Amino acid sequence: MVHTSGKELDFIKEAFADNWVVPLGPDVDAFERDLETFVNQRVDSSPLHKKVAAVNSGTSAVHLALIACGVKPGDEVLVQSFTFCASSHPVTYLGATPVFVDSERDSWNMDPELLEEAIKDRILKTGRKPKAIIPVALYGMPYRIDRILEVANRYDISVIEDAAEGLGSRYRGQVLGTFGQFGVLSFNGNKMITTSSGGAVICDNEEAKKNLLYFATQARQSYPYYEHEDIGYNYRLSNICAAIGRGQMTLLDQHIAHHQHVQEMYCELFKNVDGVEMHVNPSSDFDSNFWLCTAFLNPALQIRNQENAYKQVILRNVGGVSGVTRLSGSPVTSCQPNDNVEALRTILEENNVESRPLWKPMHRQPVYRDNPAYVNGVSEGLFKRGICLPSGPWVKDEHVRYVVDIVKSAIS
Ligand SMILES: *Cc1c(COP(=O)(O)O)cnc(C)c1O
């Protein structure tokens, strides 16, 4: 269910009245300006001057950023393994190879030391440098961007920040997506704000933006007829979706404050529950938007009925509206969350609470079984122990208490 400010429909009506029902227009421009104003804020006085290009999804934003980094068939791109597949799939769209890098324990995001190890080893093994580095703000938590940039700069490799889940999260007071050469945002239905589907690339200047938009609009040239020197894509944001986005932008600060409030409540209420631990900001440098509030369960924690976890093939979508169109043949895989996590998920579901496991690391996904990966066990360990709890704009204080009560009562 979308949480609206009411302004979305006003903007849409205006767009229809002015006949701007196309993938460009005044609402796209205005939405980009709103986003620029938002991402360029900083706690210190020096202003940022980043530009934003609005596109039709976060996935296309990643794709375009990779193209702008010059990623070509046969190249390698270093991608945080602990992520949603949209961080790495566009690398494969380009005929390049995602090379996965595991996470550090406290932020859950790309481990800067492992990143450097991976770069050195790829140079040794292939004789070439990876073309880009993609750290991911998983569940909104910032990555250690200062350390990642230090490594990236040492080897002169571009950084594409995947801040699709981290809209409004900050590291040392600066908004995520504005540190690297490119930053990616998503406005999918389940993200911090939504345009139904949509995304954006944050970039350094007008020239970089023009280049992104060139590839987002079928690589057109300024002739009276269609003339193509490059392969382009149909990735520009619809003006109608941008109209929704303008309305949603008026809610963004409120949404972030809400998610952070829900997170604080979970922390407080789980404080004295043995075996359940919330994932929190590792230090005052980190300021997560807490898009999803995540907890991890001690493997020794006994949850009611956990001996019956994974007995049946799932016949419905798990956790949300994302379309699952293929039934799996087996209730188990070789890498899955612990029985107590699945048992807890089932109990929450029986009580009308939507939860879901953490994202399964890409280096454990069958489709990426042959890709190089630099691992330390962190993301796989977290995947097996973690669970995402409700945190959206409709989650009221009493719902948080209800969720925590169900978790407590599920412990046997
Ligand atoms: C949602 C998401 C994306 C892609 O966004 P879409 O708008 O759904 O295409 C990319 N990366 C991460 C980490 C995401 O969670």
The ligand as an SDF file (V2000), in Angstrom:
LIG
                    3D

 15 15  0  0  0  0  0  0  0  0999 V2000
   15.8670   -2.4800   -5.5480 C   0  0  0  0  0  0  0  0  0  0  0  0
   17.3110   -2.5720   -5.7960 C   0  0  0  0  0  0  0  0  0  0  0  0
   17.8820   -2.2700   -7.0400 C   0  0  0  0  0  0  0  0  0  0  0  0
   17.1050   -2.0660   -8.2990 C   0  0  0  0  0  0  0  0  0  0  0  0
   16.0530   -1.2780   -8.2630 O   0  0  0  0  0  0  0  0  0  0  0  0
   14.7370   -1.5120   -9.1710 P   0  0  0  0  0  0  0  0  0  0  0  0
   14.1650   -0.1320   -9.1570 O   0  0  0  0  0  0  0  0  0  0  0  0
   13.9020   -2.5180   -8.4730 O   0  0  0  0  0  0  0  0  0  0  0  0
   15.1470   -1.9370  -10.5190 O   0  0  0  0  0  0  0  0  0  0  0  0
   19.2540   -2.2840   -7.1660 C   0  0  0  0  0  0  0  0  0  0  0  0
   20.0340   -2.6190   -6.1300 N   0  0  0  0  0  0  0  0  0  0  0  0
   19.5330   -2.9310   -4.9280 C   0  0  0  0  0  0  0  0  0  0  0  0
   20.4640   -3.2530   -3.8270 C   0  0  0  0  0  0  0  0  0  0  0  0
   18.1560   -2.9390   -4.7130 C   0  0  0  0  0  0  0  0  0  0  0  0
   17.6580   -3.2890   -3.5330 O   0  0  0  0  0  0  0  0  0  0  0  0
  1  2  1  0
  2  3  1  0
  2 14  2  0
  3  4  1  0
  3 10  2  0
  4  5  1  0
  5  6  1  0
  6  7  2  0
  6  8  1  0
  6  9  1  0
 10 11  1  0
 11 12  2  0
 12 13  1  0
 12 14  1  0
 14 15  1  0
M  END
$$$$
